[in-house]
Amino acid sequence: MARTTQLRTYTVRDGLLDEWAERWREEIVPLRLELGFDIGGAWVDREQNQFLWLISYEGPETCEERNALYWASPARKAMGLDPDDYLLHTEQRTVEESYAPTR
């Protein structure tokens, strides 16, 4: 099982960055964790009106298969959260860890 990590960058509609970040924390994160994803952190770039986050998956399915399960889940559908209401542009890059600080 290979670990897949993605850096996701979302450009958010004007005036909705804080609302998006709150809904992401309260609704998306718990379901992602329940489905076996790891969240490496999230950041807001107010100058660019962007939301950036790291998501990883290591399990029996591929990351793409597990992501499809997330989107098809009844819990995701019950959120009533349409990303298009918040996001103008999304970008996801698969990245590999080069350095991890010790804390």
Sequence and secondary structure as in RCSB ss.txt:
>XXXX:A:sequence
MARTTQLRTYTVRDGLLDEWAERWREEIVPLRLELGFDIGGAWVDREQNQFLWLISYEGPETCEERNALYWASPA
RKAMGLDPDDYLLHTEQRTVEESYAPTR
>XXXX:A:secstr
   EEEEEEEEE TT HHHHHHHIIIIIHHHHHHTTEEEEEEEEETTTTEEEEEEEE SSS HHHHHHHHHHSHH
HHHT   GGGTEEEEEEEEE        
